[in-house]
């Protein structure tokens, strides 16, 4: 099993910043991709950002230029730096990893962390 522990959510004013963290219970070298998804009230879950094992990153158009996904191979943690936050970024953010088949495979989710952007 893979445990993912998220932190860093909270309440922030428009234009502010937050950094989300997702710590994995095993080495991130086990993972093909690590990412962040979000679900706003009444909306479907959407991909926010992901980083592949080779370092390639992808972002939703709505966050390009504002959010940055990075990882720390020593701490087995993936981060989402969120700048210039907007009210429409309000959502529950979930960490997601896809484990390489050579290491057992599987898709795993964190419990979610609430991000609220409001004045």
C-alpha positions as CSV (number, residue, x, y, z in Angstrom):
1,X,0.0,0.0,0.0
2,X,1.0,3.6,-0.6
3,X,0.1,6.3,1.9
4,X,-0.1,9.9,0.7
5,X,-0.3,12.7,3.3
6,X,-1.2,16.2,2.1
7,X,-0.8,19.5,3.8
8,X,-0.7,23.2,3.1
9,X,-4.3,24.0,2.3
10,X,-6.1,26.9,3.9
11,X,-7.8,30.2,3.4
12,X,-6.1,32.9,1.4
13,X,-7.1,36.2,-0.2
14,X,-7.2,36.6,-3.9
15,X,-3.7,37.2,-5.3
16,X,-2.1,35.3,-2.4
17,X,0.0,32.1,-2.4
18,X,-0.1,28.7,-0.9
19,X,2.1,25.7,-1.2
20,X,0.6,22.2,-1.0
21,X,2.7,19.2,0.0
22,X,2.1,15.5,-0.5
23,X,4.4,13.1,1.3
24,X,4.5,9.5,0.1
25,X,5.2,6.6,2.3
26,X,7.6,5.0,-0.2
27,X,10.2,6.2,-2.6
28,X,8.8,8.4,-5.4
29,X,11.0,6.4,-7.8
30,X,8.2,3.8,-7.6
31,X,5.9,6.2,-9.4
32,X,5.4,6.8,-13.1
33,X,3.6,10.1,-12.4
34,X,2.7,12.3,-9.5
35,X,0.0,14.9,-9.7
36,X,-2.6,17.2,-8.2
37,X,-6.3,17.1,-8.9
38,X,-9.0,19.3,-7.6
39,X,-12.7,19.3,-7.2
40,X,-14.8,22.4,-6.7
41,X,-18.3,22.2,-5.3
42,X,-20.7,21.0,-8.0
43,X,-17.9,20.4,-10.4
44,X,-16.1,17.3,-11.7
45,X,-12.6,16.5,-10.6
46,X,-9.9,18.0,-12.9
47,X,-6.2,17.6,-13.3
48,X,-4.3,20.6,-12.1
49,X,-0.7,19.6,-12.6
50,X,1.4,16.5,-12.9
51,X,5.1,15.6,-13.0
52,X,6.4,12.4,-14.7
53,X,9.3,10.3,-13.6
54,X,11.4,11.8,-16.3
55,X,10.6,15.3,-15.1
56,X,8.1,16.3,-17.7
57,X,5.3,18.5,-16.3
58,X,1.8,19.2,-17.5
59,X,-0.6,21.9,-16.3
60,X,-4.2,22.7,-16.8
61,X,-4.6,25.8,-18.9
62,X,-6.3,27.6,-16.1
63,X,-3.2,27.5,-13.9
64,X,-0.4,27.8,-16.3
65,X,2.0,30.6,-15.3
66,X,0.6,30.6,-11.8
67,X,1.1,27.1,-10.4
68,X,4.3,25.1,-10.3
69,X,4.7,21.4,-9.5
70,X,8.0,20.1,-8.1
71,X,9.2,17.1,-6.3
72,X,11.9,16.3,-3.7
73,X,13.3,12.8,-4.3
74,X,14.9,12.7,-0.8
75,X,11.8,13.7,1.1
76,X,9.5,11.6,-1.3
77,X,7.3,14.6,-1.5
78,X,5.6,16.5,-4.4
79,X,4.7,20.1,-4.0
80,X,2.3,22.5,-5.7
81,X,3.2,26.1,-5.4
82,X,0.2,28.2,-6.1
83,X,0.6,31.9,-6.8
84,X,-1.8,34.6,-7.9
85,X,-4.7,32.6,-6.5
86,X,-8.2,33.4,-7.7
87,X,-11.6,32.6,-6.2
88,X,-12.1,30.0,-8.9
89,X,-9.2,28.1,-7.5
90,X,-11.3,27.2,-4.5
91,X,-11.6,23.4,-4.3
92,X,-10.5,20.3,-2.5
93,X,-7.0,19.4,-3.8
94,X,-6.0,15.8,-4.0
95,X,-2.6,14.3,-4.5
96,X,-2.5,11.4,-7.0
97,X,0.3,8.9,-7.9
98,X,0.5,6.1,-10.4
99,X,2.8,3.4,-9.3
100,X,5.0,1.7,-11.9
101,X,3.9,-1.8,-12.8
102,X,7.3,-3.1,-12.0
103,X,6.7,-2.0,-8.4
104,X,3.2,-3.4,-8.1
105,X,1.2,-0.9,-10.0
106,X,-1.9,0.9,-8.8
107,X,-3.3,4.4,-8.5
108,X,-3.4,6.1,-5.1
109,X,-5.1,9.2,-3.8
110,X,-4.5,11.4,-0.8
111,X,-7.3,12.4,1.5
112,X,-7.5,15.9,0.1
113,X,-6.8,19.4,1.4
114,X,-9.2,22.3,1.2
115,X,-8.1,25.5,-0.5
116,X,-10.3,28.5,-0.2
117,X,-9.6,31.8,-2.0
118,X,-11.8,34.5,-0.7
119,X,-11.6,38.1,0.6
